[in-house]
Amino acid sequence: MYSSSLKFLLPLLLLLVVPRISGDDGGQDDPGQQWCIADVQTPDDELQTAINWACGQQDVKCDMIQENQSCYQPNTTKDHADFVFNSYFQNHKNKGGNCYFNGAALITEQDPSHDNCHFEYLS
């Protein structure tokens, strides 16, 4: 009787006792993480205006989207806006900043990092 009961209880006990092993969870370790990215429907000229504004603000890492830097490729206005918007958002969200950019941006819970381009997340 014990052996048949243990056969069913052991997997349940393991799920409760063994800590979660970090695996492929969509790039998220903390389900509350949020990143700010450009809205794909926003025209490039509006994105560029928002990039220019954000790059004029303190603590925005616009150097990372310059040629030969890790977030330059893909070299599109949308991809550069993704990085700059997130850099602004992460560094200003706790000081009253937001992810709006005149309607050109939105929040995602999917880490937009790619290749060697790491999008920061600050709690």
N, C-alpha and C positions, 0 to 999 in steps of 0.2 A: 504494500500500500504506500509506503514512504517513497519508494523509487518512482512510481507513476506520478505522485503529487509533486515531487521535486523536479521531474522532467518539465512540468508546466510552470512551476514557480521560479525556477532558476533564471530563465530569460527575463522575467519581470523584475526580479531582485537585481539583476545586473543593470537593467535600465535605471533603476533607482539609485544604485550605489556607485556605479562607474561614472566618473565625470564625462561630460560631453567632449568628444574629441573634435577639435576644430577641423572642419573639412570644407567642401565647396558649398557655401551657404549664400551664394550670390555676391560674395565680396563683403559681407557684413558680419561683424562679430557682435555688434551692439545694434539691436533692431531699431533703436531710436536715432541712428545716424541719418543726417540729411546733408545733401549737397545741393548747390545752386547751379543750374545750367541754363543755357540759352533755349528759348522756345524755338523749335524748328520752323514755325510759321512766321517768325519775325524776319523782315527783309534785311539783307546784309548791311545796307546803309544805316539802319537803325541800330543794328548790333555794333557797328563800328563807332557810332556816336556814344553808345553806352560803354564800350571798351575804353574809348578816349577819356570819358569822365572817370571811370573806375580807376584807370591808371594814374590819374591825378590825385588819388586819395592815398592816405598814409597806409602802410603795411600791405599793399597789394603787389603781388609778385609778378609784375608784367615782364620782367626780364626773362622769365621761363618760356615765353612764347616768341622770343627773338630767334633769328636764324642760328642754327648750331646748338640750340638749347633743347632740353629733353621734351618740352611740350610744343615745339614748333610744328612738328608733323602730327597729324595732317595739317597742311598749311591752308586752312579755310577760316573764314571769318567766324563761322559757327563754332568750330573747335577751339579757336582762340578765345571766343566769348565764353565758352563753357569754363575754361580754366580761370580766366580773369574774374568772371562773376563769382565763381566759387571762392577764389582767393579773397575777394572783397567780403563776401558773406561770412566766411569762417572767421575773419579777423575783426568784423564789426557787429556780428549778430548779438553779442553780449553787451554792446554799447548802443543799441537802438537801431543798428543797420538791418536791412532786410534783403530779400531776394526778389526785388520787383523790377528795377531797371526800366521804368516807364512801360511795364507790361511785356518786356522782352525776355523775361526769365521765369523759371519755375523751379520748384523744389522736387528733388528725386531722392529716393531711399536706396537707389542702386549706385554703388561707387562707380563714377565715370572714369576712374584711372585706367590707363591703357599703356601697353608697352613700357617704356621707361618714364612715362609721365604720371606722376603720383599726385592726385588731388587730395589736398589735406582735409582732415576733419578735426575740428577742435570742439571739445565738449563745452 
